[in-house]
Amino acid sequence: MDGNGVAMLDHEIARRLRLDRFVVLGRAGLDLYAEPAGSAIGASGLFRSCLGGSAGNIAAGLARLGAGVDLLTCVSEDAVGRFVQGQMAAYGIGARYLRVVGEGRRTSLAITETRIEGLQGVLYRNHAADFALTAADAEAVDFAATGALVVTGTALAAEPSRGAVFRALERARAAGAVTVIDLDYRAYSWASEAEARAVCGDAAGLCDLVVGNDEEFGLLAGGLAQGRAFAAGLPAAIYKMGAAGSETFVAGRSFRCGVFAVNPLKPLGSGDGFLAGTLAALARGEGLEAAVRQGSAVAAMVVAGFGCAPAMPDRAALDAFIREQEHAHSAP
């Protein structure tokens, strides 16, 4: 394999990503973190707010790294929805494909803690605003000017959002945009595992790159033991293995990437950071191996910082972190 993995990527996919314009489809919400770090939710008298939701975090990570990005989502017609819109503007995330919805829809609210052991969190998803996304919303996207559509699996768990995802994937593919899915399987969102397997499997079949962990690929394969082989059989996949790093499969070839050693504050947000860092690097023309390594660095920085979206680094911070890690490991 060549040193930077360029030959592993289809040339048309690499070229399209250089447009450096992403549309991210899925949930954006409000996260409340108990303060100070280590505090239990029930004992905390102070909570710090930030942008959250897997799609919101991925979009924030891309924007912080200099990529052009729009969110394709719905938020509620209330103060929480306006909070999300304000956060998007602060990060530089485009809102032209965002729709505000009423009818009792609510933007998701997550309340969580900042700690590794015994982490507790509560997610409020009643009549979720992001599930109101429709095929008409997908029809409004200019995919001809889009490098890649990134969809999160949670958006597939209910209608009409499910139909919106499939319509967006169909239109993106027809326009030549790269299609990416972060499987993002949350069992509580689905009526059954069988339904999740069928729907997510159909969506994965429409994607140029499938990203997930052992549980998520195991879901598609019908068992944990078959997950890696399933990922290896896809045109392109990144199989995340937690502390063991990741394995990337493209066109019958593969490589592994380890993790960066940090003192983590929480286990949350690493996958969102990983995908944002990887895609932003590919959009800059980096080779695949270099891009995955940068994704791993962003993941480490996110788990070591406050929140998920706020912990996403800019390019200067990411480069400095990688240099420091290289220096630490090269020192005698």
N, C-alpha and C positions, 0 to 999 in steps of 0.2 A: 504494500500500500504506500502511496506517496505520502510525504511528510505532513501535508495539510489537509488531505482528504478531498481536494477539489474534484478529482476524477470520480469520486463516489456519487456526487450529485449530478442528476440529469442537468445538462447545460441549459435547457429551457427553464427549468425550475430556478436555477441559480440566476439566470438573466432576469426572470420576472421578479424575484425577490429584491433585485437591485433598484426597483422602482421605489423601495423604501416607504411604502404606504400600506398600512395594515387596517383592516376592519376586524374588530374583536366583538364577537356575539356572545351575550350571556349576562350574568347577574352582576350588577353593581349595587352596593348597599352601604350602610353605615355600620362601622365597627366601634364598639366601646370597650376599651381595655381598662381593667382594674388597676389603679395606681396606689402605691408604688409597685414596681416589679416584684413579683412573689406574693402579692396580696390575693386573698381569696375573694371571690365575687361577693359572698355574703358578709364579709368583714370590711370591705372597702367603702370608704366614704367619698372617693373621688374616681371618676372615670374619664379617660381621655378619648376623644373622638377622632376618627379618620375614615378615609375612603376604604371600602372593603369589597368583598365579593370576588370570586375567582377571575371573572372577566375584567372587573375594575382594576384588580391588582396587576394582571398581565398588561393591560393598557397603560397603567401608570409606569410599569417597568420599561415598556417600550418607549414611552414619551421621555422618561428621565434619561434614557440612553440616546436620545436624539432622533428617534424614528418618528415618522408621521403616523398618527393613529386616530381612528374614529371608533367610538363605541356604538354598536347596534343593539339597543336595549330599550326598555321602558322603565320609567320611574313614576312614583306616585305624585299626585297633585296636592302636595302638602309640604310642610317644613322639612321633612326628612328627604323627600325628593329634591327639594331645592338645595339642601346640604350637598347631596351627591353632585348636582349640577355645578355648584360652586367649587367643589373639590376637583372635578374634571377640568374646569377652566384653570384652576391653579396649577395643575400638572401639565396643561397643554394638550389635553385629550379633546379631540373634536366631538361636537355634539350635534352635527347636522343630521345624524341618523338616530337620534334619541327622540322618543315620543313620551309625552306626559299623559298619564292615564288617571281617570277618576273612578267612578263606580265602586268605591270602597276598596280599590286595589292599594296595597301597601308595599313600599320599598322594604327589602329585607333588613333586619336588624340583628347583629351578632354581638353578644356580650361575652367576653372571654378574659382569660388571665394570661399573665406573662411569666410562665415557668415551665420547666421540663417535666418534673415529676408531679403526678396528680393533677394535671391540667384539667380544668372544667370550663365548659362553654355552653351557651344557650343561643340557639338560632331561631328567630321568629320569622316564619315564612307563610303566615296566614294570608291567603288570597294574594299571592305574590305578584307584584307589578311586572317583574321581568317575564313571567309566564304569559303576559298579555301580548307579547310580541306576535305579529301576524305575518302571513305571506306577503301582504301588501307592504309591510315595512321592509321586507327583503327586496321587493320590487323597486323600491326607491333608491337603492344603493347603486352608485356608479362603479361597477366592478371593472369596467374597461380601464380605469385609472388606478386600480387597486393591485398591489403586489401580491398580497395574501389575505385570505379570509381565515381567521382563527375562531373556531367554535369550541365551546365548553360543553361537556356531556350533560351537565345538569339542565341545560336548556332543552334537552330532548325529553325530559321526564313528564311533561304535560303539554296539552294543547291549549291555545293555538301555537305556543312557542315551538313545539316539535315540528309542525308544518313549516314554520318560518325558517327553521334550521335547514330542512331539506330543500326548500325553495332557494335559500341563500347559497347552499352548496351547488345546486344545479346551475344557477346563474353565474356564480363565480367560475365554475369549470368551463361553461360556455364562453366566457369572456377571456379565458386563458390565465386566470389568477390561480396561484398556488392555494391549495386547500389543506388546512391543518386542524386536527381535532385533539384536544386534551380531554381524555376520556372522563376524568373528574367524576367518578362514580360515587354517588351518595345514596346508599340503600334506602334511607328514609324518604327520599323523593319519589321512589318508584312503587308501583302497585305490586310488582313481583320481580324476582331476579330473572325469570324467563323473559319477561317483557323488556327489561333493561338489556339483556343479551341480544335479543332480536333487533331492537331499535338502534342501539349503539353499534351493533355489527353492520347494519345497513348504512349508517352514517360513516363509519370507518371505511367502508368500501368505496365511498365517494371522495376520500381524502388522499392527498399525496404523501402526507406524513401523519402518523398516528403516535401519540405520546401517552404513556401511562405507566403505572407501577404493576407489581406482581399481581395484586388483587384484581386490578382492572383488566389486564390481559388474560388473567385466569377467568374472569367473567366471560369474555368473548370466546375463550377456548373451551369453556365448559368445565374447567377445573384448574386449580393452582398449578398442578404439576405440568400442565400443558401450555401454560402461559408464555414461557420463553420461546418455545417452538412456534407458537402462533405468531408472535412478534417477528421472529426470524423469517417467516413465510410471507410477510407483507412487503410491498414495494419499498417502503421506508418506514422505520419505526424506531423510537427511542424507548427503551425498557429501563425504567427507573428502579433502582434496587436499594434505596435508602442509604445507610452508612457505607454500603458496598459500592456506591457510585451508580453508573449507568452503563448500558450497552446499547450501541447504535447499530442498526441493521439497514443496509442499503444494497440493493441489487445483488444479493447473495454474499455480501461481504459484511464484516462487522469489526468494531473496535470498542474497547472499554475506556471509561474515564472515571478516575477516582474523585473523591470529595476533598474539599479544602478544610483543614482543621481550624475550628474556631471554638470559642466558649459560647454555646447557644443560650439564648434567653427563652426560647420557645420553639416548638416544632412546626409552627404554622408558616405558610407562605413560601416554603422552599420550592415547591413545584411551579408556582406562578412565576417566581423569580427565575427559575431555571429556563422555562420556556421563553420568557421575555428576553433574557440574556442571549440565549441561543439564536433566536430569530433576529434580534437587532444586529448581532455579529454577522449573520448570513447576509442581511440587507446591506452591510458595509462591504461585502465582497470577501469576507473571511472564509477560509476553508472549513469544511464540516467539523473536523476534529478540533480546530481552534475555536470554532463557534460553540461546540458542546462544552469545551473547557471553560469558556467565559460564562456560559449558562451555569455551570457548577459553581463558579466563583460568586455569581449573583445570588444563587441559592444560599450559599454560606453566609453572605453578608446580610441577607434578609432574616435568617434565623438568629443572627447575633444582634439584630437591632430591634428598635421599638416598632410594633405594628407590622403590617405587610406592605401596603403601598408606601408609607413613609420611609421604610427601610430600603426601598429600591435605590440603588446608587446611580449617580450620573457617570458619564464616561471617565472623567478624571479620577473619581473615587474608585471606580472599578479597576482602572489601570494601576493605580497606586497600591491597591490591595493585592493584585496579582504580583506586582514587583516585590512587595514585602514578603509574600509567601515564598517566592522563588529565592529571595535572599536568605530567608530563614532556613530553607532546606539545602541551600548550597554552602552555608557557613560550616567550617570544620568543627 
